[in-house]
Amino acid sequence: MRMEDYLDLILLDPFYRIYFHDGSHLDYSGDGDRMREQMSRFDPHDSRKYEKFIAHSGAIYRFIIEQGYGSRPFDSWVTMLKFIPQALKLQAFLPAYYLSTRYLFLGGNPFNTPAVYQMIPYLEKTEKVWYSRGGMYSLVEALAAVFQSLGGKISTGSEVLRILVKARRACGVETSRKTINADAVVSNVDLQHTYGRLLAPEDRRKWSDRRLRRVRYGMSAFLIYLGVKKRFPQLLHHTLILSKRYRSLVRDIFDRRVLPDDFSMYLHVPSRTETAMAPPGCDSMYVLVPVTNLSGKVDWQVEAEPYAQRVLKFLEHDFGLAGLQEAIEVKKVFTPLDFARQRRSPDFHISTAKSQRGFGRVVSGGRQYPSWCRCAGCTAYRRSDRVGDPAGFTAFRLSMQWNP
């Protein structure tokens, strides 16, 4: 069984382009010489620190990934005490902002997200950034094909109403159509929905309603999906556009929880790599703008369309995508309210703040429910499951264990 039999991966080079508020840009890649040359245009002092930064990122990567600390559930003080000395040595508890460039980090506030996430630049440099032909859904189709080749059956179109628990073990699910018995249950639904709605109160002694209400969520996202009858070559496959404000913009999103007048944003343009993703001479793209979560002071039923128009106006007139609005053939807006309605999630994901990482990480399954794990936003574990994996990968590993 080979990955290339199921996926056609295309290397992206550069990985992404970062535009600054003054129109200057940096093409981020794994090529050290190109990175230092570009960085020297902004600050020669920073360019000389590039290798030191990558070396530090690599040390964190080896600690978290290769030594396996990223896959361990911190459900006891013993595990945490083994983790602390090396984490302190690597400055992994410092805020990510103090060790890296300035951008919203994994949807987290860089001023309280721990620097342990700084392993990602090293991961990108060594493993590169790839695109799967056909888009992200091609990964879903590939996993489904492998799963079915192992004898797995996929059933869709019926809502899961309850996770069944017997003798403190998850033993199946009740759906809107039928009851399904199982040896293991993997949930990709949000924490609050999984524990608050799918598990009966008597089956979740640790996660009371009161404790669930105390879980903090990070930022959310406002998305505009576009099909445009024009190509915009200044946009690469992955493009970041950064606002002039930084610290105060982060504060607006995470602390004040308001909708600011300016914005940083990410644009994904798959047609830049795979022309079949749009008709000839056209582009397909989505625009993602970090916004406050649903605990904020925003009525998305009122603000959705005006905010979309502000974003599109900025892209056309301030950033320079001339003729963008006139070229729009398809437009769909997706707000934080849609995340709640369609993904059974109050927001984008659980906060990456230090208080909810390490020993504070939300751990599901394990000692409380040995036969199940939850993987949405904060992956749980079943024996050897690794933190951060989508539910499909966890289910795939389980099927491989049972069908070697």
C-alpha positions in Angstrom: 0.0 0.0 0.0 1.7 3.2 -1.3 0.6 6.8 -0.8 1.3 7.6 -4.4 -1.3 5.0 -5.5 -3.9 7.2 -3.8 -2.6 10.8 -3.9 -0.8 13.0 -6.4 1.2 15.4 -4.3 2.7 18.6 -5.8 5.5 20.5 -4.1 4.8 24.2 -3.5 7.8 26.5 -3.9 7.7 29.0 -2.4 5.5 27.7 0.4 3.6 31.0 0.7 3.9 34.7 0.1 3.6 37.2 2.9 2.5 40.8 1.9 3.1 43.6 4.4 1.0 46.7 4.8 3.3 48.8 2.6 3.1 46.4 -0.4 6.4 44.7 0.2 6.5 41.0 0.3 8.5 37.9 1.3 8.3 34.5 -0.4 8.6 32.0 2.4 10.4 28.8 1.4 12.8 26.2 2.8 15.8 27.5 0.9 18.0 29.1 3.5 20.0 31.3 1.0 16.8 32.7 -0.5 15.3 33.4 2.9 18.4 35.2 4.2 18.6 37.3 1.0 15.0 38.4 1.3 15.2 39.0 5.0 18.3 41.2 4.6 16.2 43.7 2.6 14.1 44.2 5.7 16.7 43.9 8.4 20.2 42.5 7.9 20.3 41.7 11.7 17.3 39.4 11.4 18.7 37.6 8.3 21.8 36.7 10.3 19.6 35.1 12.9 17.8 32.8 10.5 19.9 29.7 10.9 19.8 30.1 14.7 16.0 30.3 14.6 15.7 27.2 12.4 18.1 25.3 14.7 16.0 26.2 17.7 12.8 25.2 15.9 14.5 21.9 15.0 15.3 21.3 18.7 11.7 21.8 19.6 10.6 19.5 16.8 12.9 16.7 17.9 11.6 17.0 21.5 7.9 17.2 20.6 7.7 14.9 17.6 10.7 12.5 17.6 10.8 12.0 21.4 7.0 11.6 21.3 6.0 14.3 23.8 3.5 15.7 21.3 1.6 12.4 21.3 1.4 11.9 25.1 -1.7 12.8 27.0 -0.7 15.0 29.9 -3.2 13.4 32.3 -0.8 13.1 35.3 1.7 15.2 37.1 4.4 12.5 36.5 4.1 13.0 32.7 4.2 16.7 33.1 7.2 16.7 35.5 9.2 14.7 32.9 8.3 17.2 30.3 9.1 20.5 32.2 12.9 20.4 32.4 13.5 20.1 28.6 10.6 22.4 27.8 12.2 25.1 30.0 15.6 24.6 28.4 14.0 25.1 25.0 12.0 28.1 26.2 8.9 26.2 25.0 6.7 28.0 27.6 7.5 31.5 26.4 4.8 33.1 24.2 5.3 32.2 20.5 5.6 35.9 19.7 8.9 36.3 21.4 10.6 33.7 19.3 9.2 34.2 15.8 7.8 36.5 13.2 4.5 38.3 13.8 1.4 36.5 12.6 -1.6 34.8 14.1 -0.2 31.4 15.1 -2.4 28.4 14.3 -5.4 30.6 15.0 -4.0 31.3 18.5 -3.0 34.5 20.2 0.8 34.7 19.7 1.1 36.5 23.0 -0.1 33.5 25.1 0.3 30.6 22.7 3.4 28.6 23.9 6.5 28.6 21.8 6.3 24.8 21.6 4.5 25.4 18.3 7.7 26.9 16.9 8.6 23.5 15.7 6.5 24.2 12.5 9.1 26.2 10.6 11.5 23.4 10.9 8.9 20.9 9.9 8.1 23.0 6.8 11.8 23.4 5.9 12.5 19.6 6.1 9.3 18.1 5.0 8.2 20.9 2.7 4.7 22.1 1.9 2.6 20.1 -0.6 -0.7 20.3 -2.4 -2.8 17.2 -3.2 -4.2 17.3 -6.7 -7.9 17.7 -6.5 -7.8 19.7 -3.3 -8.2 18.7 0.3 -11.2 16.5 -0.5 -8.8 14.2 -2.4 -7.3 13.3 1.0 -10.8 12.4 2.3 -11.4 10.2 -0.8 -8.0 8.6 -0.4 -8.6 7.7 3.2 -12.0 6.4 2.4 -10.6 4.2 -0.4 -7.9 2.7 1.9 -10.4 2.2 4.7 -12.8 0.4 2.4 -10.0 -1.7 0.9 -9.5 -3.0 4.5 -13.1 -4.0 4.7 -14.4 -0.8 6.4 -17.9 0.5 5.7 -18.8 4.2 5.4 -22.3 5.4 6.3 -23.3 9.0 5.9 -26.5 11.1 6.0 -27.6 10.1 9.6 -26.9 12.3 12.6 -25.2 10.8 15.7 -27.5 11.3 18.6 -25.6 9.6 21.4 -22.4 7.8 22.2 -23.2 4.5 24.0 -21.2 3.7 27.1 -21.3 0.4 29.1 -19.1 -0.4 32.1 -17.2 2.9 31.4 -16.3 1.8 27.9 -17.7 3.4 24.7 -19.4 0.5 22.9 -21.2 2.2 20.0 -23.3 5.1 18.8 -27.0 5.8 18.4 -27.9 7.6 15.1 -31.1 9.0 13.7 -31.5 5.8 11.8 -30.1 3.0 13.8 -27.8 1.8 16.6 -24.3 0.8 15.7 -22.2 -1.3 18.1 -18.4 -0.8 18.0 -15.1 -1.8 19.7 -13.9 1.9 19.5 -15.5 5.2 18.9 -13.7 8.2 17.3 -15.4 11.6 17.5 -14.4 14.5 15.3 -17.1 16.7 16.8 -16.4 19.7 19.0 -15.6 19.1 22.7 -18.7 20.8 24.1 -21.0 19.0 21.7 -19.4 15.6 22.2 -19.4 15.8 26.0 -22.5 18.0 26.5 -24.8 16.4 23.9 -23.5 13.0 22.9 -22.6 11.7 26.3 -25.2 11.3 29.1 -24.3 13.2 32.3 -23.7 9.9 34.2 -21.2 8.9 31.6 -19.0 12.0 31.9 -18.2 12.5 35.5 -15.1 14.5 34.8 -16.7 16.8 32.3 -19.7 18.4 34.0 -21.7 21.2 32.3 -20.0 23.7 34.6 -16.5 22.6 33.5 -17.5 22.6 29.9 -18.6 26.2 30.2 -15.1 27.1 31.5 -13.3 25.8 28.4 -11.9 28.8 26.5 -12.1 29.0 22.7 -9.7 30.8 20.4 -10.4 33.0 17.5 -12.9 32.2 14.8 -12.8 32.8 11.0 -14.8 34.7 8.4 -14.5 33.1 5.0 -15.5 34.2 1.5 -15.4 31.6 -1.2 -15.0 33.1 -4.7 -15.0 32.0 -8.3 -13.7 34.9 -10.4 -13.6 35.4 -14.2 -10.0 36.7 -14.0 -6.6 35.6 -12.8 -4.6 37.5 -10.3 -0.9 36.5 -10.6 0.2 38.5 -7.5 -1.6 35.8 -5.5 0.3 32.5 -5.0 -1.3 29.2 -3.9 -1.0 30.5 -0.2 -0.9 34.2 0.4 -0.9 36.2 3.7 -1.8 39.9 3.7 -0.9 41.6 7.0 -2.4 44.7 8.5 -0.2 47.6 9.7 -1.5 47.0 13.2 -0.4 43.9 15.0 -0.6 43.8 18.8 -3.7 46.0 18.9 -5.4 43.9 16.2 -4.7 40.7 18.1 -6.2 42.4 21.2 -9.3 43.4 19.3 -9.8 39.8 18.2 -8.9 37.9 21.4 -9.5 40.3 24.2 -11.9 43.1 23.2 -13.8 40.7 21.0 -14.9 43.3 18.5 -15.0 43.5 14.7 -12.0 45.8 13.8 -12.0 48.2 10.9 -8.9 46.7 9.5 -7.8 43.0 9.1 -5.0 40.6 8.3 -6.1 37.7 6.0 -5.1 34.5 4.3 -6.0 33.7 0.7 -5.9 30.2 -0.8 -5.8 30.0 -4.6 -5.6 26.3 -5.6 -6.0 27.2 -9.3 -2.5 28.8 -9.1 -1.1 25.2 -8.8 -3.9 23.2 -10.5 -5.5 25.0 -13.4 -8.3 22.5 -13.5 -9.6 24.0 -10.2 -11.1 26.9 -12.3 -12.2 27.4 -15.9 -9.6 28.7 -18.3 -8.6 32.3 -17.5 -10.3 32.2 -14.1 -9.3 31.7 -10.5 -10.9 29.9 -7.6 -10.1 31.1 -4.1 -11.2 31.6 -0.6 -10.4 34.5 1.7 -10.0 33.8 5.4 -10.1 36.7 7.9 -9.4 36.0 11.6 -12.3 37.4 13.7 -13.5 37.1 17.3 -15.4 34.0 18.4 -19.1 33.8 19.1 -18.6 35.2 22.7 -17.8 38.5 21.0 -20.0 41.5 20.3 -20.8 40.7 16.6 -24.3 40.0 15.2 -23.3 37.9 12.1 -26.8 37.8 10.8 -26.5 41.6 10.4 -22.8 42.0 9.7 -22.0 39.1 7.3 -22.6 40.8 4.0 -21.4 44.3 4.9 -18.2 42.8 6.3 -17.7 40.7 3.1 -18.1 43.9 1.1 -15.5 45.7 3.2 -13.0 42.8 2.7 -13.6 42.7 -1.1 -13.3 46.5 -1.3 -10.0 46.3 0.5 -8.6 43.6 -1.7 -9.6 45.5 -4.9 -8.8 49.1 -4.0 -6.2 49.0 -1.2 -4.3 45.7 -1.9 -4.6 46.0 -5.7 -6.7 43.2 -7.1 -8.1 45.4 -9.9 -11.5 44.5 -11.2 -12.0 41.8 -8.5 -15.7 42.6 -7.6 -16.8 42.9 -11.2 -15.1 39.6 -12.0 -17.0 37.6 -9.3 -19.0 34.8 -10.8 -19.6 32.8 -7.6 -19.5 34.0 -4.0 -20.4 32.2 -0.7 -19.8 33.6 2.8 -19.2 31.5 5.8 -19.3 33.1 9.2 -18.6 31.9 12.8 -22.4 31.4 13.1 -22.1 28.9 10.3 -19.4 27.0 12.1 -21.8 26.6 15.0 -24.7 25.5 12.8 -22.9 23.2 10.5 -20.0 21.9 12.5 -21.7 21.6 15.9 -18.9 23.9 17.1 -19.3 27.2 18.9 -16.1 28.4 17.3 -13.1 27.6 15.2 -11.2 25.6 17.8 -10.2 25.4 21.5 -7.8 28.1 22.6 -4.1 27.3 22.3 -3.4 29.4 25.4 -0.8 27.9 27.8 -3.4 27.2 30.4 -5.0 24.7 28.0 -1.8 23.1 26.8 0.4 20.4 28.5 -1.3 19.4 31.7 -4.1 21.7 30.9 -4.8 20.1 27.6 -8.2 18.7 27.1 -7.8 15.0 27.1 -10.6 12.7 26.0 -10.9 8.9 26.4 -7.8 7.4 27.9 -8.4 6.3 31.5 -11.9 7.5 31.6 -13.1 5.9 28.4 -10.4 3.4 27.2 -12.2 2.5 24.0 -12.8 5.9 22.5 -11.2 9.2 21.6 -12.2 12.7 20.4 -10.2 14.4 17.7 -11.8 17.8 17.0 -9.5 20.7 17.9 -7.8 18.8 20.7 -7.1 15.2 19.9 -7.6 12.5 22.5 -5.9 9.2 22.4 -6.5 5.5 22.4 -3.2 3.8 23.3 -1.0 5.2 20.6 -3.0 7.9 18.9 -1.1 11.1 18.3 -2.3 14.6 19.3 -3.3 16.8 16.4 -4.4 14.1 14.0 -7.7 14.3 12.2 -10.2 11.7 13.1 -9.8 10.0 9.8 -6.1 9.2 10.5 -7.0 7.9 14.0 -9.7 5.7 12.6 -7.3 4.5 9.9 -4.7 3.5 12.4 -7.3 1.6 14.4 -8.3 -0.3 11.2 -4.7 -1.0 10.4 -4.2 -2.4 13.9 -7.1 -4.7 13.5 -6.3 -5.6 9.8 -2.5 -5.9 9.6 
